[in-house]
Amino acid sequence: MPQLAPINWLFLFIMFWLTVLTGAAMLWWSYKVKFYLSNKTKKMAPANISPLKSWRW
């Protein structure tokens, strides 16, 4: 193993786990189930509508 300063090992350790966690979060996000609500016109509407969209700016 190459000899690195301890701060470099800490940086590599943090970067490695950030990469792993980012990949895991992207996989989790891609497999998330999207829930839909059906309305009277039989069109599907997403159930997780942001409250900011209905806010009167």
N, C-alpha and C positions, 0 to 999 in steps of 0.2 A: 504494500500500500504506500502511496506517496505521502510524504510528511507535509501536512497542511497545518496552518495555524488553527487553534480551536474555533475561532470565529468563522473560519471558512467551513469547517465541519458542521457548525450550527446552521450556517446559511444553506449548505447542501441538504442537510436533514430537513429543514423547513421547506425548501423548494421541492424536494421529493414528495413530501406528504401533501403539499398544496396541489401538486400535479395529480396525485392519486385521488385526493378528495374532489378535485374539479372534475376528473373523469367519472367518478362515482356519481356525483351530482348530476352530470349531464346524462348519464345512463338512466338514473332515477327519473329525471324530468322527462326523458323521452318515453318512458314506459308508464307515465302517470295516466290514469283513466280520466277522460274528459266527460263530465256529466252534462247532459243536455235536458232542457225542459221543453215539452211540446205545448204549443199554445193552440188557440181555437182554429187557426188557419192551417194546422197540421205541419207547420214549418218548425224546424228544430232551432232552438235558441240556446246559447250557452248559459249554464246556470250560474257561473261565477262572474257575473257582470260587475265591473268595478263601480263602487259608489261615486267615484270622481266623475264618471260619465254623466251621471244624472245631476251633478252639482251645477247650480246656476252661477256661472262665473260672471 
